[in-house]
Amino acid sequence: MSVFSHPEFDAHEQVAFRYDRASGLKAIIAVHNTRLGKGLGGCRMWPYASDSEALTDVLRLSRGMTYKAALAGLPQGGGKSVIIGDPRHDKTPALIQAMGRFVESLGGQYIVAEDSGTSVADMRLMAGETEYVGGLADEKSVAAGRTGDPSPATALGTFIGIQAAVKAKLGRDDLKGLKVAIQGVGNVGGRLARHLSDAGAKLWVTDLHQPAVERCVKELGAQAVPMDAVHSLDVDVYSPCALGAILNDKTIPDIKAKIVAGAANNQLAKPKHDHALLERGILYAPDYVINAGGIIDIFYEGPNYDEATVHTHLERIGHTLGQIFKHSAKEKRPTGEIADRMAEAIFRG
């Protein structure tokens, strides 16, 4: 498997592979850039169809973390890790502990945190094997009701980003009656759905996990739709909150929404799809900008965690997106391209 010639390789500083026979762990850690600080990023566990698919994901995700941290105004770099396996069937304490030892072997170049398929409990297990774990609430925070789960902050930041996009594209200051289709209503998407519902939006939701859909229907009055139809609904906002590459040659021509703004990582299948959205008059909120709430929350985690300080930082997501939208409209260039340029100016100096 070639790394240096891989299409998603982007001058990554380190890409490490680990197989642990005893636990069955098959994992990859990618560190993209550490100019601003250590590479922090979540550990994703997913039943990838191939090793190549896993490598593609970790290279793209780690690169996104570098850009995300830069535009979030955080002194840290970008990294990511993936475990090949089904978290509902293959995850064991021994496997998670082996992953912790893998993280430890990089000597602090990479800081692990939770992501799709892993949890705060998994991070605590890893913490028994390595000190390089982010997002763990200390005893004082736990006593105050915090768990270390960054999902609430990610959802709130995405909601703030949607408000900014609606203001820029539709000229609206409120979301009452706004039609939003959410693809993926798990830990982040489900919370986002509640924020939108509280703001008066009308929701259409889908998820591979049917109980999550049923919960939104019952508690928020949302309408359930098939997974393969959610992107083409006649709504104001299409919000991808599941896995990436959902904006591609097949889906973009069918999108009727004026705005694409969601919490999923790597929503663009290829850079050209950034241009395709612009050509269709669809305002795209760059994913690594709008979903930065989680790493912002992790940055502040600790004994002096202050919710008001975190919320103030989350509000900056809306301001940053506003700048991106303004430059995009003025220069007639895609929002993702504008965001990349702004981030690179920060982490490349």
Secondary structure, DSSP 8 states (H G I E B T S, - for coil): --STT-TT--S-SEEEEEEETTTTEEEEEEEEE-SSSSEEEEEEEE--SSHHHHHHHHHHHHHHHHHHHHHTT-S-EEEEEEEES-TTTT--HHHHHHHHHHHHHTTTSEEEEE-TT--HHHHHHHHTT-S-B-S---HHHHHTT-----HHHHHHHHHHHHHHHHHHHH--S--TT-EEEEE--SHHHHHHHHHHHHTT-EEEEE-SSHHHHHHHHHHH--EE--TTTGGGSS-SEEEE-SSS--BSTTTGGG---SEE--S-S--BSSTHHHHHHHHTT-EE--HHHHTTHHHHHHHH-STT--HHHHHHHHHHHHHHHHHHHHHHHHHT--HHHHHHHHHHHHH--
